[in-house]
Amino acid sequence: MKIFKKVIYVIFICLSACNAPKNKVDVIVETPKFSTPEIDIKVNELMAKMTLDEKIAQITGTRIRDIMVDGKLSREKMREHIPNGIGHFCQFSSGQALNPEELRDLVREVQDYLITETRLKIPAIFHEEAITGFATQGATTFPQQIGVSCSWNPELVKNNTTSTRKNMRAAGATFALSPMLDLSRTAHWNRHQESYGEDAYLTSRMGVAFVNGLQGDDFKTGVAATVKHFAGYGTKNNDAKTLYEEYLMPHEACIKIAGAKSVMPSYGTYKSLPISVNPSMLDRMLRREIGFDGLVVSDYGAINMVYKKYKQAPDEMTAGAMALNAGVDIELSSPTTYPLLKKAIEKSLVTENEINTSVKRSLIMKAKLGLLDQNPQIGKDGVLEFDPPENRKLAYEAASQSIVLLKNNGILPLKKDVKKIALVGPNAATTQGLLGDYTYQAMRAFWKSKDYDPLNPKLVTLKEGLENAVDKSVEIKHERGCDWSAALEAKIDKNGFGDNRLGKLKLLIVKDLPQPNLENAIKIASESDVIIAAVGENISLNGEGRWRNGIGLPGQQEAFVEKLLDTGKPVVLVLFGGRQQVIDKIEGRCAAIINAWFPGEEGGNAIADILTGKVNPSAKLSVTYPNTQKKEEVNYQNGYDKTNQPLYPFGYGLSYTNYKYSDFEMPSETNVTDARFSVSFDLENTGKVEGTEIVQLYVSPVDENSTMKTIQLKGFQRVPLKAGEKKKVIFKVSPQQLVQYKKDQWIVESGKYEFKIGASSTDIRQKGIIEFKGDNLILEKGRQIFFSENEIL
């Protein structure tokens, strides 16, 4: 008997009945403190020596470009620009085109200046984006988060970010502006691709794994994760129940369970006040209620927007004082408000004590990362490899587990009698559809308007992957057939709320591609045994600051697919992009549909191996797939309108095999104060090939008057099974997972609940009712138990 046990994420201690009322329970989450007595002593001694100018320097960031002359570091510019040191160097690698050793040496040279020439000898934190791996030239490029979420595999996420940690530390980076934990319930949102989807439970599990891998067991060898964007970015967040139960949950889980010690507020607002200056969210919710004791860093330019865009401050100085008073410790990336804090003290808008609080947090973070040690380790000596074979294997596994098979009439996997393949579409042989926003390549292309090297790391196109996967006797003919989009299909929102660099940018123009030949594409399609149409989005059509007119296939791509369908040959539609793209008009005529998302450097190989059957697809949707371009939020938890079902529901995804669910077991009752109860069932692979099924545990209230959502995810597990194999799956559920936020308190209500085992949120295979007995349970210390514990026998 082989048992796979998930980590028990939290330890809770209930007060005995004689010490607490029956309807209340006090619990303690063992979250490590931000500082230690030893760090406090070191930081206090350092702060006692600091001038006000030196303190302000530690709560600001800057860019590498500000200390360069003609593309090279300048000591003279350093002495001029950062004479008192600096807190952070921002996005230090994504703006460079340096090999790993050159990047490490750049960091070492800057740190050498700070350690040898500034009075206090305090190194800087070098931070970067890490949502799809270390955002630097040559580093492994993983699939975008929206795709990875469809793997439902926290262990995969942890493995990926462990590799990211090693790369970043090797270069001298110690801090990441990742993960992104915003729930996204509309594919119209341009940052949808960065999210883990629409569900708080799934996002929380993936976020905790991300932070665990990135930070490792010790901050001195790890990379500090920044959970963002706090909280409710990209949606309406004024409803307290939804905000607390759903939008705050991933942040809270990463803070309490994974020990995240850096938080970034969003560009948005809460109760009409920008979050960067909102004490209700940053002081009350984050620090006092969740118990966060770490560092709060601003999003780039966010504090200045309080004055410039939101008009909530009369000037930049006041905006800076408001942010500091609200709880933002560090201004990024090229500060305009915190350098004015000295003047703000004179105006009695802020006190030096408040500045000291933020300075101390900044220095504690540096101490935790080992930067205040006697001889801090800056980078790794020797030759560095940012995309070793083991990383490429991780990228391949991540892509393979992220790609969702949405439809299959039996055409896939491709049969041996297929001898002629027409590979067409704008994403068939190009790399732009492989790359999510905040990859190094996308940042260089969009934010820098520079070309990226598709060979560093090697980006595998679908054409290359298919050529690798099929027998040499199979003929693959390729023609683009159509372009990505028509004129004005996408635009940069230069007046919106976001990074202030947007106003200077232009959309990416893809160079060196032949003009698409529609006639030739139709000709080779007509002569083929099967058509593979690689369509969808690219870097310019999706990402921060980039807005499209709708969420259908861009430009003339739908019309192009219709012409392919008119040939009468089977069409396998492969969708690339950062969102669900509405395909309701052509879905019924396609033989198969694959959603590849932005699959990263190994995307071509992964897609090809799914097409040919080397890999049995296992991914399931982390979002609802809409059947209309209507601009509205969709959340499976509210239940789908029977008269307007989605094209594909949350949790949906096909396989090349079939699974049977049986022998469901669950107690009929439990006490609301019990630790956990078990929900179990047998799962059997009844097909002829091995596969992995993602089983999902949902709960619904039985009481029609319940304020709980109609259906909620409360557990999931990937279960690998050989053909004919059967395993028992056990979910150990805590009643506290059903906690609700009502009347300013956390409460678990007694009553009846229906637990459901499903292959998706609408494909329920087993279910049963359990009654929570006893008085309603009030959690005096807030939410403590987030996840079920899973076991496979």
C-alpha positions in Angstrom: 0.0 0.0 0.0 1.5 3.3 -1.1 0.4 6.5 0.7 1.0 10.0 -0.6 0.4 12.5 2.1 0.1 16.2 1.5 1.9 18.6 3.9 -0.3 19.6 6.9 -0.2 23.3 6.3 -1.3 24.6 9.7 -1.2 23.7 13.3 -4.1 24.8 15.4 -4.8 24.5 19.1 -8.3 24.6 20.5 -8.9 25.9 24.0 -10.5 23.4 26.3 -14.2 23.5 26.9 -13.7 24.7 30.5 -11.7 27.8 29.3 -13.9 28.9 26.4 -17.6 29.2 25.5 -19.0 26.3 23.6 -19.7 28.5 20.5 -16.2 30.0 20.4 -12.8 28.5 19.6 -9.4 30.2 19.8 -6.7 29.0 17.4 -3.1 29.8 16.8 -1.2 29.6 13.4 2.5 29.2 13.9 3.7 31.9 11.5 7.4 32.8 11.9 8.0 36.4 13.0 9.5 38.9 10.6 12.4 39.7 12.9 14.4 38.0 15.6 16.1 39.5 18.7 19.5 39.2 17.0 18.2 41.0 13.9 16.6 43.7 16.0 19.9 44.4 17.8 21.8 44.7 14.5 19.1 46.9 12.9 18.7 49.2 15.9 22.5 49.7 16.1 22.6 50.6 12.5 19.6 53.0 12.7 21.2 54.8 15.6 23.9 55.9 13.3 21.7 57.0 10.4 20.9 60.5 9.2 17.5 61.3 7.9 18.8 61.3 4.3 20.3 57.9 4.8 17.0 56.6 6.3 15.0 57.9 3.3 17.4 56.3 0.9 16.6 52.9 2.5 12.9 53.2 1.7 13.2 54.1 -1.9 14.3 52.3 -5.1 16.0 53.2 -8.3 16.9 51.8 -11.7 20.2 50.5 -13.0 20.0 52.9 -15.9 20.3 55.8 -13.5 23.9 54.9 -12.6 25.0 54.1 -16.2 26.8 56.2 -18.8 26.8 54.9 -22.4 25.4 51.5 -21.3 28.1 50.9 -18.6 28.1 51.3 -14.9 29.7 54.6 -13.7 31.1 55.1 -10.2 30.8 58.8 -10.7 27.0 58.4 -11.4 26.7 56.2 -8.3 28.3 58.8 -6.1 26.0 61.4 -7.6 22.8 59.4 -7.6 23.0 57.2 -4.5 25.5 58.9 -2.1 23.5 57.7 0.9 22.9 54.2 -0.4 19.6 52.8 -1.7 16.9 50.4 -0.7 16.2 48.6 -3.9 17.4 48.3 -7.5 14.2 47.7 -9.5 13.7 45.2 -12.4 17.5 45.2 -12.7 17.8 42.3 -15.1 14.8 42.5 -17.5 16.1 45.8 -18.8 19.5 44.3 -19.7 20.7 42.0 -22.4 23.5 40.4 -20.4 24.7 36.8 -20.1 24.4 35.3 -16.6 28.0 36.0 -15.6 27.8 39.6 -16.8 24.6 40.1 -14.8 26.1 38.7 -11.6 29.2 40.9 -12.1 27.0 44.0 -12.6 25.3 43.3 -9.3 28.7 42.7 -7.6 30.1 46.0 -8.9 27.1 48.0 -7.6 27.2 46.2 -4.2 31.0 46.8 -4.0 30.4 50.6 -4.4 27.7 50.5 -1.7 29.8 48.4 0.7 33.1 50.3 0.2 32.1 53.9 -0.6 28.9 54.7 1.3 29.2 55.7 4.9 27.0 52.9 6.3 28.1 50.2 3.8 24.5 48.8 3.4 24.0 46.6 0.3 20.9 47.1 -1.9 18.2 44.6 -2.6 18.1 43.7 -6.3 14.6 42.7 -7.2 13.0 41.3 -10.4 9.8 39.7 -11.8 9.5 36.0 -11.3 6.0 35.0 -12.3 7.3 32.7 -15.2 10.8 32.3 -14.0 13.7 34.7 -13.4 13.0 37.6 -15.9 16.5 37.8 -17.4 18.1 36.8 -20.7 18.8 33.1 -21.0 16.7 32.0 -18.0 14.1 29.3 -18.1 10.7 30.7 -19.3 7.8 28.8 -17.8 4.2 28.9 -18.9 2.1 31.9 -17.7 0.3 31.5 -14.4 -3.2 31.2 -16.0 -1.9 28.1 -17.8 -0.1 26.6 -14.8 -3.2 27.0 -12.7 -4.9 24.5 -15.0 -2.4 21.8 -13.9 -3.9 22.0 -10.4 -0.4 20.9 -9.3 1.1 22.9 -6.4 4.1 20.6 -6.3 4.9 21.6 -9.9 4.7 25.2 -9.0 7.0 24.7 -6.0 9.5 22.9 -8.2 9.4 25.7 -10.8 10.0 28.5 -8.2 12.7 26.5 -6.5 14.6 26.6 -9.8 13.8 30.3 -10.1 15.2 30.9 -6.6 18.5 29.2 -7.6 18.9 31.3 -10.7 18.1 34.6 -8.9 20.5 33.9 -6.1 23.2 33.0 -8.5 22.9 36.4 -10.1 22.8 38.2 -6.7 19.0 38.9 -6.7 17.2 38.4 -3.4 13.7 39.7 -3.9 10.8 39.0 -6.3 7.7 41.0 -7.2 5.7 37.7 -7.5 3.4 35.9 -7.2 0.2 37.6 -8.5 -2.7 36.4 -6.5 -5.6 38.4 -7.9 -8.8 36.4 -8.7 -9.9 37.1 -12.2 -13.5 36.5 -13.2 -13.5 38.1 -16.7 -11.3 37.3 -19.7 -11.7 41.0 -20.7 -9.2 42.0 -17.9 -5.9 42.6 -19.6 -4.0 41.1 -16.6 -6.2 38.0 -16.5 -3.2 35.9 -17.8 -1.2 36.6 -14.7 -3.8 35.2 -12.3 -4.4 31.6 -11.2 -8.0 31.9 -12.3 -11.3 32.6 -10.6 -11.3 30.5 -7.5 -9.8 31.5 -4.1 -9.1 28.0 -2.9 -7.1 27.0 -6.1 -5.3 30.3 -6.1 -4.4 29.9 -2.5 -2.9 26.5 -2.9 -0.9 27.5 -5.9 0.2 30.7 -4.3 1.4 29.0 -1.1 3.4 26.5 -3.3 4.9 29.4 -5.2 6.1 31.2 -2.1 7.4 28.0 -0.5 9.6 27.2 -3.5 10.8 30.8 -4.0 11.7 31.5 -0.4 13.0 28.0 0.5 13.7 27.0 4.1 15.9 30.0 4.9 15.7 33.6 3.7 19.5 33.8 3.7 19.5 31.4 0.8 16.1 32.1 -0.6 14.4 34.9 -2.5 11.7 37.0 -0.7 8.3 36.6 -2.4 6.0 39.6 -2.7 2.3 38.7 -2.8 0.3 41.1 -5.0 -1.9 42.9 -5.6 -3.5 43.5 -2.2 -6.5 43.2 -2.6 -9.3 42.8 -5.1 -7.4 44.3 -8.0 -9.2 44.1 -11.4 -12.7 43.7 -9.8 -15.1 45.4 -7.5 -14.0 44.8 -4.0 -16.4 46.8 -1.8 -18.5 43.9 -0.7 -17.0 42.9 2.6 -18.1 39.3 2.6 -16.6 38.6 -0.9 -13.5 40.6 -0.1 -12.8 38.8 3.1 -13.8 35.3 2.1 -12.4 35.3 -1.4 -10.1 38.1 -2.5 -8.1 38.2 0.8 -7.8 34.5 1.1 -4.8 33.8 -1.2 -2.8 36.7 0.4 -3.7 35.5 3.9 -2.8 31.9 3.1 0.6 32.9 1.7 1.3 35.1 4.7 0.1 32.7 7.4 1.1 29.4 5.9 4.1 30.1 3.6 5.5 33.0 5.6 5.5 35.6 2.9 7.0 38.8 4.3 6.4 41.3 1.5 3.1 42.6 0.2 2.4 45.0 -2.8 -0.9 47.0 -2.7 -2.7 47.3 -6.0 -3.2 50.3 -8.2 -6.9 50.1 -7.4 -9.2 51.6 -4.8 -11.2 50.4 -1.8 -14.2 52.4 -0.7 -13.2 55.0 -3.3 -9.7 55.6 -1.7 -6.5 54.4 -3.5 -5.2 51.3 -1.7 -1.7 52.8 -1.5 -3.0 55.4 1.0 -5.8 53.3 2.4 -5.4 52.5 6.2 -8.5 50.4 6.2 -6.9 47.9 3.9 -3.2 48.2 4.8 -3.4 48.8 8.5 -6.7 47.2 9.7 -7.0 44.3 7.3 -3.5 43.5 6.5 -1.6 44.2 9.7 -4.2 44.0 12.5 -6.6 41.4 11.2 -4.4 39.1 9.1 -1.4 39.8 11.4 1.1 40.6 8.7 4.3 42.0 10.2 6.5 42.3 7.2 7.4 44.8 4.5 4.9 46.7 2.2 6.3 47.9 -1.1 4.5 50.1 -3.6 3.6 49.1 -7.1 5.6 51.2 -9.6 4.5 54.8 -9.6 1.4 54.0 -7.5 1.9 56.6 -4.8 2.4 59.4 -7.4 -0.9 58.4 -8.9 -2.7 59.4 -5.7 -1.8 62.9 -6.7 -1.6 62.7 -10.5 -4.5 60.4 -11.4 -6.7 59.9 -8.4 -6.5 63.6 -7.3 -6.6 62.5 -3.7 -3.6 64.6 -2.7 -2.8 68.3 -3.4 0.8 67.4 -4.3 3.4 64.6 -4.5 4.8 65.4 -1.0 1.4 64.9 0.6 0.8 61.7 -1.4 4.0 60.3 0.0 3.1 61.3 3.5 -0.4 59.7 3.1 1.2 56.4 1.8 3.7 56.2 4.6 1.1 56.9 7.2 -1.2 54.3 5.7 1.6 51.6 5.9 3.5 51.6 2.6 7.2 51.1 3.6 9.0 51.5 0.3 8.3 53.5 -2.8 9.2 51.9 -6.1 10.5 52.2 -8.8 11.8 55.7 -9.4 10.4 57.5 -6.4 8.9 61.0 -6.7 7.2 61.3 -3.3 9.3 59.6 -0.6 12.4 61.8 -1.4 10.1 64.7 -0.3 9.4 63.2 3.2 12.0 65.4 4.8 9.9 68.4 3.7 6.7 66.5 4.8 8.2 66.4 8.4 8.6 70.2 8.3 4.9 70.5 7.3 3.9 68.1 10.1 2.4 65.7 7.6 4.5 62.8 8.9 6.9 62.2 11.8 10.4 60.8 11.8 9.1 58.0 14.0 6.8 56.8 11.2 9.8 56.9 8.8 11.8 54.9 11.3 9.2 52.2 11.3 9.5 51.7 7.6 13.3 52.0 7.6 13.4 49.3 10.2 11.3 47.0 8.2 13.5 47.6 5.1 16.6 46.8 7.1 15.1 43.7 8.7 14.3 42.4 5.2 18.0 43.0 4.2 19.2 41.3 7.4 16.9 38.3 6.8 18.3 38.0 3.3 21.8 38.0 4.6 22.8 41.3 3.1 23.8 42.8 6.5 26.1 39.9 7.3 29.8 40.7 7.7 30.7 39.2 4.3 27.4 38.9 2.4 27.2 36.4 -0.4 26.6 38.2 -3.6 25.9 35.8 -6.4 27.5 32.5 -7.2 31.1 32.1 -8.5 32.0 30.4 -11.7 30.1 29.8 -14.9 26.3 30.1 -14.5 23.7 28.2 -16.4 20.2 29.7 -16.2 18.4 27.1 -18.4 20.0 23.8 -17.6 18.5 20.5 -18.8 16.7 19.9 -15.5 15.0 23.3 -15.8 13.9 22.7 -19.4 12.4 19.4 -18.2 10.4 21.4 -15.6 9.3 23.8 -18.3 8.2 20.9 -20.4 6.3 19.2 -17.6 4.6 22.6 -16.7 3.5 23.1 -20.2 2.3 19.5 -20.6 0.2 19.7 -17.5 -1.2 23.2 -18.3 -2.6 22.5 -21.8 -6.3 21.8 -21.7 -8.0 19.5 -24.2 -11.4 21.1 -24.6 -12.9 19.0 -27.4 -12.0 15.7 -29.1 -14.2 13.8 -31.5 -11.7 11.0 -31.7 -9.2 12.7 -34.0 -6.7 12.9 -31.2 -4.2 11.5 -30.6 -3.3 11.6 -34.3 -3.5 8.2 -35.8 -0.8 6.4 -37.7 -2.7 6.7 -41.0 -2.2 10.5 -40.9 0.5 11.2 -43.4 -0.1 14.8 -44.4 -0.5 17.6 -41.9 -1.4 21.2 -42.7 0.1 23.4 -40.0 -1.4 26.9 -40.4 -2.1 30.0 -38.5 -0.1 32.9 -37.0 1.1 30.9 -34.0 2.2 27.8 -35.9 5.9 28.7 -36.4 6.4 31.8 -34.3 7.5 32.4 -30.7 5.3 35.4 -29.8 2.4 33.2 -28.8 4.6 31.2 -26.4 5.3 34.2 -24.1 3.2 35.5 -21.2 3.5 39.1 -19.9 6.4 39.6 -17.5 8.5 37.0 -19.2 11.9 38.5 -20.0 11.1 38.4 -23.7 7.7 40.1 -23.4 9.1 42.8 -21.1 11.9 43.5 -23.5 9.6 43.6 -26.5 6.8 45.7 -24.9 8.4 47.9 -22.2 11.8 48.3 -24.0 10.6 48.1 -27.7 13.6 45.8 -28.2 14.0 42.5 -30.0 14.6 39.4 -27.9 16.7 36.4 -28.8 14.5 33.3 -29.4 17.5 31.1 -29.0 18.4 32.3 -25.5 16.7 30.4 -24.0 15.6 28.3 -26.9 11.9 28.9 -27.6 10.4 25.8 -29.2 7.6 26.7 -31.7 4.7 24.3 -32.5 6.2 23.6 -35.9 9.5 22.6 -34.4 7.8 20.5 -31.7 5.6 18.7 -34.3 8.6 18.0 -36.5 10.3 16.5 -33.4 7.2 14.4 -32.5 6.0 12.8 -35.8 7.6 10.0 -37.9 9.8 11.2 -40.7 7.3 9.7 -43.2 4.7 12.3 -42.1 4.7 15.4 -44.3 4.1 18.7 -42.5 3.3 21.6 -44.7 3.3 25.1 -43.2 1.7 28.4 -44.1 0.7 31.2 -41.8 -2.5 31.9 -43.8 -3.5 35.0 -41.8 -2.0 37.5 -39.4 -2.6 37.9 -35.7 -4.8 40.9 -35.9 -6.3 43.7 -37.9 -5.4 47.3 -37.5 -6.5 48.9 -34.2 -7.3 45.4 -32.8 -5.4 46.3 -29.6 -4.3 49.5 -28.0 -2.2 50.8 -25.2 -4.2 52.4 -22.4 -2.1 55.4 -21.9 -4.6 57.1 -19.6 -5.5 54.2 -17.4 -4.3 53.2 -13.9 -1.1 51.3 -14.2 2.6 51.8 -14.8 3.4 55.4 -15.8 5.8 54.2 -18.5 2.8 53.2 -20.6 2.4 56.7 -22.1 5.7 56.3 -23.9 5.1 52.9 -25.5 4.0 51.6 -28.8 2.6 48.2 -29.6 5.0 45.5 -30.7 5.6 45.3 -34.5 6.5 41.8 -35.4 9.4 42.0 -37.9 10.9 39.6 -40.4 7.8 37.5 -41.0 6.6 36.8 -44.5 3.2 38.1 -45.5 0.5 35.4 -44.9 -0.7 33.6 -48.0 -4.3 32.7 -47.6 -4.6 30.9 -50.9 -1.6 28.6 -50.2 -2.9 27.9 -46.7 -6.2 26.7 -48.1 -4.5 24.7 -50.8 -2.3 22.7 -48.4 -5.2 22.4 -46.0 -7.3 20.8 -48.8 -4.6 18.4 -49.6 -4.0 17.3 -46.0 -5.3 14.5 -43.8 -5.7 16.8 -40.9 -5.4 20.6 -40.3 -3.8 22.0 -37.2 -4.7 25.7 -36.9 -2.6 27.5 -34.4 -4.4 30.8 -33.6 -4.9 33.3 -30.9 -3.0 36.1 -29.3 0.6 37.3 -29.0 2.6 39.6 -26.7 0.9 42.8 -28.0 -2.6 41.5 -27.7 -2.6 40.7 -24.0 -0.9 42.1 -20.9 -0.7 45.1 -18.6 -1.6 48.2 -20.5 -2.8 46.4 -23.6 -6.5 46.3 -24.3 -8.4 44.5 -27.0 -11.8 45.4 -28.4 -13.2 42.0 -27.4 -12.3 38.4 -26.4 -13.0 36.5 -29.6 -10.2 35.4 -31.9 -8.3 38.5 -32.9 -8.5 40.1 -36.3 -9.6 37.8 -39.2 -8.6 34.6 -37.5 -12.2 33.3 -37.0 -12.9 33.9 -40.7 -9.7 32.1 -41.5 -10.7 29.1 -39.5 -14.1 29.0 -41.1 -12.3 28.7 -44.5 -10.3 25.8 -43.2 -13.5 24.1 -42.0 -15.0 24.6 -45.4 -12.4 22.3 -46.9 -14.1 19.4 -45.2 -10.9 18.2 -43.6 -10.8 17.7 -39.8 -9.5 20.9 -38.0 -7.6 20.7 -34.7 -7.8 24.2 -33.2 -4.9 25.1 -31.0 -5.5 28.3 -29.0 -2.7 30.4 -27.7 -3.1 33.4 -25.4 -3.6 34.7 -21.9 -7.4 34.4 -21.8 -10.3 32.3 -22.9 -11.2 33.4 -26.4 -14.8 33.1 -27.5 -15.2 30.5 -30.2 -18.9 29.6 -30.0 -19.5 30.0 -33.8 -16.8 27.5 -34.8 -16.6 25.2 -31.8 -19.2 22.8 -33.1 -17.4 22.3 -36.4 -13.9 21.7 -35.0 -12.7 18.1 -34.7 -10.7 18.9 -31.6 -9.8 22.0 -29.6 -6.7 22.5 -27.4 -6.1 25.6 -25.2 -2.4 26.0 -24.9 -2.4 29.4 -23.2 1.1 31.0 -23.2 3.0 27.8 -22.7 6.6 29.0 -22.4 9.9 27.8 -23.8 8.9 24.1 -24.2 5.4 24.9 -25.5 5.9 23.5 -29.0 7.2 20.2 -27.7 4.4 19.8 -25.1 1.6 20.6 -27.6 3.0 18.2 -30.2 3.4 15.4 -27.6 -0.3 15.9 -26.7 -1.3 15.9 -30.3 0.5 12.7 -31.0 -0.4 10.9 -27.8 3.0 10.8 -26.1 1.4 12.8 -23.3 -2.2 12.2 -22.1 -3.6 15.6 -21.3 -4.7 16.1 -17.7 -5.2 19.8 -17.3 -8.6 21.3 -16.3 -9.9 24.8 -16.5 -9.2 27.2 -13.6 -11.7 29.6 -15.2 -15.1 29.4 -16.7 -15.0 29.4 -20.5 -17.6 31.9 -21.8 -19.8 31.5 -24.8 -20.3 35.2 -25.4 -18.1 38.3 -25.5 -20.4 40.1 -23.1 -18.5 42.2 -20.6 -19.4 40.6 -17.3 -17.8 38.7 -14.5 -18.5 35.0 -14.3 -17.9 33.0 -11.2 -18.9 29.3 -11.1 -19.6 29.7 -7.3 -22.8 31.5 -8.1 -24.0 28.6 -10.3 -24.5 28.9 -14.0 -27.7 30.2 -15.6 -29.6 27.2 -17.0 -30.6 29.3 -20.0 -27.0 30.5 -20.6 -24.5 27.7 -19.9 -20.8 28.5 -20.5 -19.0 26.8 -23.4 -17.0 24.9 -20.8 -17.4 25.0 -17.0 -14.8 25.6 -14.3 -12.8 22.5 -13.6 -13.4 21.0 -17.1 -10.8 19.2 -19.2 -10.7 16.0 -21.3 -8.3 13.0 -21.3 -7.5 10.2 -23.7 -8.8 7.7 -21.1 -11.9 7.4 -18.9 -12.3 7.4 -15.1 -14.9 5.7 -12.9 -15.8 7.1 -9.5 -17.4 4.7 -7.0 -17.7 3.7 -3.3 -18.3 7.2 -1.9 -18.1 7.3 1.9 -18.7 10.2 4.3 -20.1 10.4 7.8 -23.7 11.6 8.1 -22.8 14.1 10.9 -19.9 15.8 12.7 -19.6 18.4 15.4 -18.8 21.9 14.2 -15.8 21.9 16.6 -14.3 18.6 15.3 -10.9 18.7 13.8 -11.6 16.9 10.5 -13.8 14.3 8.9 -13.1 12.1 5.9 -14.7 12.1 2.4 -13.5 9.1 0.4 -14.2 7.3 -2.9 -12.5 4.9 -5.3 -11.2 6.1 -8.7 -10.5 3.7 -11.5 -8.9 4.2 -14.9 -11.2 2.2 -17.1 -9.4 3.1 -20.4 -6.5 1.6 -22.2 -3.8 4.2 -21.5 -2.4 5.6 -18.3 -3.5 9.1 -17.2 -3.9 11.5 -14.4 -7.3 12.6 -13.2 -7.8 15.8 -11.3 -10.5 15.0 -8.7 -12.4 18.0 -7.2 -14.2 18.3 -3.9 -17.0 20.8 -3.7 -19.5 21.8 -1.1 -23.0 23.3 -1.4 -25.3 24.5 1.4 -28.5 22.5 1.8 -30.4 25.4 3.5 -31.9 27.6 0.8 -31.5 30.6 3.1 -27.8 30.1 3.6 -25.5 33.0 2.7 -22.8 30.6 1.5 -22.2 30.6 -2.3 -24.0 27.9 -4.3 -21.0 25.7 -4.8 -17.4 26.1 -3.6 -14.2 24.2 -4.2 -12.8 22.8 -0.9 -10.2 20.3 -2.1 -8.6 18.7 -5.2 -6.0 16.1 -6.0 -4.1 14.9 -9.0 -4.4 11.1 -9.2 -2.1 9.2 -11.6 -3.5 5.8 -12.7 -2.2 3.1 -15.0 -4.8 1.5 -17.4 -7.1 -0.5 -15.3 -5.7 0.7 -12.0 -7.9 1.7 -9.0 -7.0 3.9 -6.0 -8.9 5.2 -3.0 -8.8 9.0 -2.6 -9.4 10.5 0.9 -10.1 14.2 1.6 -9.8 15.1 5.3 -12.0 18.2 5.7 -12.1 20.6 8.6 -15.5 22.3 9.3 -13.5 25.5 9.6 -13.0 25.4 5.8 -16.6 26.4 5.5 -16.1 29.6 7.5 -18.0 32.7 6.5 -17.4 36.4 7.2 -20.6 37.8 8.6 -21.2 40.9 10.7 -17.4 41.5 11.1 -16.6 38.1 12.5 -15.6 34.7 11.2 -18.3 32.1 11.8 -18.8 28.4 10.9 -22.5 27.7 10.9 -24.1 24.5 12.0 -26.5 22.8 9.6 -26.5 20.5 6.6 -24.0 20.7 3.7 -23.8 18.6 0.6 -20.2 17.5 -0.3 -19.7 16.6 -4.0 -16.9 14.7 -5.8 -16.6 16.0 -9.4 -14.6 15.7 -12.6 -15.6 19.4 -12.9 -17.8 21.9 -11.1 -20.8 20.6 -13.2 -19.8 17.0 -13.7 -20.5 15.7 -10.2 -19.9 11.9 -9.8 -20.6 11.3 -6.1 -22.2 13.3 -3.4 -23.7 13.1 0.1 -25.0 15.3 2.9 -23.4 15.8 6.3 -24.8 17.7 9.2 -22.6 20.0 11.3 -24.0 19.7 14.8 -23.6 22.0 17.8 -23.7 25.8 18.2 -22.3 28.1 15.5 -18.5 28.3 15.8 -16.9 31.8 16.1 -13.2 32.0 15.2 -11.9 34.7 17.5 -8.5 34.7 15.8 -9.8 34.7 12.3 -9.4 32.1 9.6 -6.7 29.5 10.4 -7.4 26.3 8.5 -7.4 26.8 4.8 -7.1 23.5 3.0 -8.2 19.9 3.2 -5.6 17.2 3.8 -5.4 14.6 1.0 -4.4 10.9 0.9 -4.2 8.4 -1.9 -4.2 4.6 -1.0 
